[in-house]
């Protein structure tokens, strides 16, 4: 049996730390790097090795993952000073789990390709719960042969792995995913507040509709936390708003009208203006509460 690939992981936020931990648990030698120290210390205590820069990670591994907030962050870590490109060896595979613009994913793949690095844009969906449980959906853009090599690693973090197409296709799939996620979060908030203000118990309403045509991941996962008054992330509202910005930019680029997504983008932008940027994306119910002058948690 051949030795397992050595893996690097850069970006140990809510999602990245759990994904890196699952890779480590699966027995892969792991090298990690992150700006804040706490997550690094946790993983090093579990057997990972620390590196001081993206270039230092890349120089030691066969596969390097990134999970970063936005397009400029990924571009800097991949291509900037002391970035992955500076430490890359021929045959390195770059896997980006961030949600970024498709055009940025294509740019990075092109530049890394000049150094004989194979690039996969692989955004994920499933939230903090999916990251912890290793049950994420992974959307893959890039060369099929690179995906084949890293598939065993992906199996440690996800349960649904789909090769969508060439570079950028994974990010296009994630943009589509975020259109649906935003719609579900907003619809859930609206139906809960409608039920509350119209005099029905929102918890019973959710229970009544979960088994029918309205059934979806959002109604399966989020209501229990909201009814308990827990609006902590999860997936932070400002990240949902950022992703919707990518959706709108991509739609404009290709001339696609997406009027419902535009309204949902405004509602998530309103969340940020109302001081809820660090809350879960399901806390968009707070915007509906303000508009309806009705609280989900009122007696």
N, C-alpha and C positions, 0 to 999 in steps of 0.2 A: 504493500500500500504506500503511495507517495506521501511525502510530508505535506502538511497543510500549508496553504499560502499564508504569508505574513501580511497582516492587514493594518492599515493606518486609519485613524478616525479623527477628523478635525471639525470641531464644533459640537460641544457637549451640552446643549441646552436641554429643554424638557424632552424633546424627541431624541436628539443625538445621544444623550447619555444612556438612555434605555436601550437604544439600538446597539451602541458600542458594548454595553454590558452583555447583551444576548450573543453578540459575536464572540466575546471572551468566554462566555459559558459554553459555547459550542466547541471550544478547544482551539481556537485560532490564536496564534501569537499576535498581540495587539500593541500598537504604538499610538499614543494619543497626544493631542495638542489642543489647547483651549486658552482663551484670554483670561478667564476667571479660573482660580486655582482649585476651588472646592471640588468640582466634578473630576478634575484630573487626579486629585488625591484619592478620591473614592475608587476610581478604576485602577490606579496603581496599587492600592491596598488589595485589590482583587486579582492582581497578577499582570496588569498591563505595564508597559514601559512608557516613560514620558519623553517627549521631544520638545525642543525649545522653539521650533519654527516649522512652517509647512514644508520648507525645503528639507529640513532634517528628518521629518516624517517620511517624505517621498524617497529619500536616499536609502531607507531601511526596509521598505516594504514591497510587496508584489502588487497590492491593490490599495489605493488610498480613497477613502470616503470623505466627503464634506457635507456638512449640514449647517447652513449659515442663513442669516436673516434675509438677504436680498441680493439682487443681481450684482451690484458693485462689490459686495463682500466676497462673493464667489470668484468674480473676475480678479480681484486683488489677491486672494489666497492662491488661486491657480496660476496666474500669470505675472503677478507683481514682484517687487523686490523680495528676495528670500522666500518666494512662493514655490509651489509644487514644481513648476517647470524648471526651476533652478536645481532641484535635487533629483529630478526624474531620471531613471534609467530606461534604456530601450526595453519596450515590452511592458512597462508599467500600465496598469489599468486605473483610470480615474473614474470614480463613481460619485456623482453629485446627488444627494438626497434633498437638497434645498428646493424651494419653489422660486423659480426665476423666469425671466423673459425667454421665450424660445429663441429669439435672436441672439441673446447672450450665450445660451447653451451651444448654439451653432458656432459662434465666434470662438469660444473656449475649445471646443472639439477641433476646430480647424488649426488653432495655434498649437495645441498639444500634439496634434497629428504630425506637425513638422518635426517634433522631437521623438517620433515613434511611440507616442503614448496613445492608447486607445481610450476614448472618452464615452461614458454612458451618462445621460441625464435621466435620473431615476427618482423623481419626486414620489412621495408616499402619502397615503391617506389612511386614517383610522385613529387619529388622535393619540393622546398620551396613553390611553388604555391599550390600543393596538401596539404601540411602541413597547410598552412594558411586557405585554403578553406574547410578543413576536408574531402578531397576526395582521400586520399591515398589508395593505394593497400597494404594490409597487408597479409604477408605470415606467416603461423603459424605452428610451430612444438611444440609437447608436448601433454599432456593429453587432450582429448576432453572435459572432465567434467570441467577442469579449463577454457577452452575457453568458454564454455557455461556460466560460471559465469561472465566472463568479457566482453562478447559480447556487452552488452549495452554501455560499455565504448568505445569499439572499434568503435561502430557506431557513436560516437562523433568525431572521427578523420579520419575515412576511409569510403569508399563506396564499396570496394571490399575486402572481408575477406575470405581467403581460408585456411582450415585446410589441410596442405600438408601431415602430418604424425607425427611420434614420435619425440623426442628431436633431434634437429639438422636439421630436414627436412625443417624448415623455412629458415635456413641459406643456405641450398643447393639450394632452390628456388631462394634466393637472388643472389647467385653466378651465377645462370643461367640468372637471370634478368640483371646482370651487364655485362655479355657477350653480350647481345643484345643491351644494352644502349651504351656501348663503340663502338660497330659496327655502330650504328646509328649516333653517334656523329662524328666519323671519316668519314663515308660515306658522311654525310652532308657537312663537311669541304671540302672533295675532290670534290664533285659535284659543290659546289659554286666556288671554285678556278678554276676548269676546265672551267666552264662557263665564268668566268671573263677573263681568259687568252686566251680563244678561241674566244672572241669577242661578247658574248651574255650577256645580263643583268641578273645577278644572281637572282635578285628579281623576274623577270618575269619567269625565269627558274623554280624557286621554285613554283611560282603560277601555272605554267603549269603542274607540276608533282604531286602536292599535291592531286589532285582529282583522281589519278590513282593508279597503283599497288605500287608506292613508298610511298603512304600515311602512316604516322606513327606519334606517339606522338611527336617525336623530330622535324619533319618538321612542325607540327601544332603549336609548342610552341616557338621554339628557333630562327627561322630566323629573326623575327621582331626586336628582341633585338640586334642580331648581325649586321643587316643592319643599325641600329641606332648607332653602335659603342659601345654598352653596353656589356661588357664581364664580368661583376661582377656576383658573385654567388647569388642565385642558389645553386648548388651543386659543391663544390670546387674541383679543379682538383686533389689536393693531396689526397682527399678522394676517388676519382675515381681510382687513381693509387693504393691506399691501397687496395681497393676492388678487383682490378684486380690481385694484389698479392695473395689475398685469393683464387681467381679463379684458378690461376696457381698452387698454393700449393695443392689445392684440386684435380686438374686434375692429378698432379704428384702422389698424394697419391693413386689414383685409376687407374692410368695407362691409362688415356684418352688423346689422342692427340687433341689439340685445336690450330692448327697453326694460324688461323686468329686472335684469341684472343691474342696469343703470340705477333703478330705484333702490335696489338692495345695497348698492355701493353707497348711495347717499345715506341710508340708514346706518350703515357701519361707520361712515365718516362722522355722522352725528354722535355715535357712541364715543368716539375719540374726543369730540368737542365737549361732551358731557362728563368727561373725567373717568370714563370706563375702559380706557385703552388696555389696561392690564387684566381685565376680567375675561372670562371665557367667551367664545364667540356666541354661545347660546344666550348670554346675557344681553343680547340685542333686544330681548323682551323688555329691558329697561327703557328703551326708546319708545316702544309701544305703550308701556305703562305711562310714560310722561305725556304722550299724545292723548291718551284716553283718560288721564287723571284717575287711574285705577291701579292699585298695587296687587300683584299676584299673591302677596303674603298678608294682605289685609284680612282680619278676622271676619 
